[in-house]
Amino acid sequence: QLQLVESGGGLVQPGGSLRLSCAASGFTLDYYAIGWFRQAPGKEREGVSCISSGGRTNYADSVKGRFTIVRDSAKNTVYLQMNSLKPEDTAVYYCAADGRFGGSIAAMREDGYAFWGQGTQVTVSS
């Protein structure tokens, strides 16, 4: 069974950090582009960051310089390191996998991402 599982969410104060994990089972993430998306209450889901199979990365303007996406092939996991968190980062964060063209497309649009995790809540509040 192909599955993505996110973890690492929680409650953090403004200015704090969290590291989200996206672990895969049943398939190898190396051949997929991985995207992180988030959905805040009352808002549409939006792309946050993505990484292609070749390591090319993209970030939403709102998180550039604060978030970093990295792969750990040995652990079949992709991480999203989130620093300098702001209240507006509060959302449910999802990871997703896109296997088109061997994972070479690193896009922050939802279409193309065939596998999705269940989400992890991130709350930034004092």
C-alpha positions in Angstrom: 0.0 0.0 0.0 1.4 3.4 -1.0 1.3 5.8 1.8 2.6 9.2 2.9 2.6 10.0 6.6 3.3 13.5 7.9 4.5 14.2 11.5 6.2 16.9 13.5 3.4 19.4 13.8 2.4 21.0 17.0 2.0 24.2 19.0 4.9 26.7 18.8 5.4 30.3 19.8 6.0 33.0 17.2 9.6 33.0 16.2 10.0 29.3 17.0 10.8 26.4 14.8 9.4 23.0 13.8 10.5 20.3 11.5 7.8 18.4 9.6 8.5 14.9 8.2 6.9 13.2 5.2 7.7 9.5 5.3 6.8 7.1 2.5 5.9 3.5 2.6 5.3 1.2 -0.3 7.3 3.4 -2.7 10.6 5.2 -3.0 10.4 9.0 -2.7 13.6 9.4 -4.8 11.6 9.1 -8.0 8.9 11.6 -7.0 8.7 15.3 -6.6 7.5 16.1 -3.1 5.4 19.0 -2.3 4.3 20.6 0.9 0.9 22.3 1.0 -1.1 23.9 3.8 -4.6 24.9 4.5 -5.6 27.4 7.0 -9.2 27.6 8.4 -11.5 29.2 5.9 -8.8 29.4 3.2 -7.9 27.4 0.1 -5.0 25.0 0.3 -1.8 26.6 -1.0 1.6 25.4 -2.1 4.4 26.0 0.4 7.4 24.3 -1.0 8.5 21.4 -3.3 11.5 19.5 -4.3 12.1 17.6 -7.5 13.8 14.2 -7.8 16.9 16.0 -8.9 16.9 18.3 -5.9 15.5 21.5 -7.4 13.4 23.4 -4.9 10.7 26.0 -5.0 9.2 28.1 -2.2 6.2 30.3 -1.8 7.2 33.9 -1.4 5.6 33.9 2.1 8.1 31.3 3.4 11.3 32.1 1.4 14.2 32.5 3.7 12.4 30.8 6.6 11.5 27.3 5.4 13.8 24.7 3.9 12.9 21.5 2.2 15.3 18.6 2.1 15.4 14.9 1.2 16.9 12.0 3.2 17.0 9.2 0.8 18.3 6.7 3.4 15.2 7.3 5.5 12.8 7.7 2.5 11.7 10.9 4.0 11.4 14.6 3.0 11.6 17.2 5.7 10.3 20.8 5.9 12.3 22.8 8.3 10.3 25.8 9.4 12.0 28.7 11.2 10.9 32.1 12.4 7.3 30.9 12.4 4.5 33.4 12.3 0.9 33.2 13.4 -0.1 33.2 9.7 1.8 30.0 9.2 -0.9 28.2 11.3 -2.5 25.6 9.1 -2.8 21.9 8.4 0.3 20.9 6.5 0.1 18.1 3.9 2.8 16.5 1.8 2.2 15.0 -1.6 4.1 13.0 -4.2 4.2 13.6 -8.0 5.7 10.8 -10.1 5.3 12.4 -13.5 8.5 12.4 -15.6 10.4 10.6 -12.8 9.6 13.3 -10.3 11.4 16.0 -12.4 8.5 18.5 -12.2 8.7 20.5 -9.0 5.5 22.5 -9.0 3.4 24.0 -6.2 0.1 23.4 -8.0 -1.9 20.5 -6.7 -2.7 18.9 -10.0 -0.2 16.1 -10.7 0.3 15.2 -7.1 -1.3 11.7 -7.0 -0.5 10.7 -3.4 -1.3 12.7 -0.3 -0.7 12.3 3.4 -3.3 12.9 6.0 -1.9 16.2 7.2 -0.4 17.5 10.4 -1.5 20.6 12.4 0.8 23.5 12.9 -0.3 26.2 15.3 1.8 29.3 15.9 0.5 31.2 18.9 1.7 32.9 22.0 
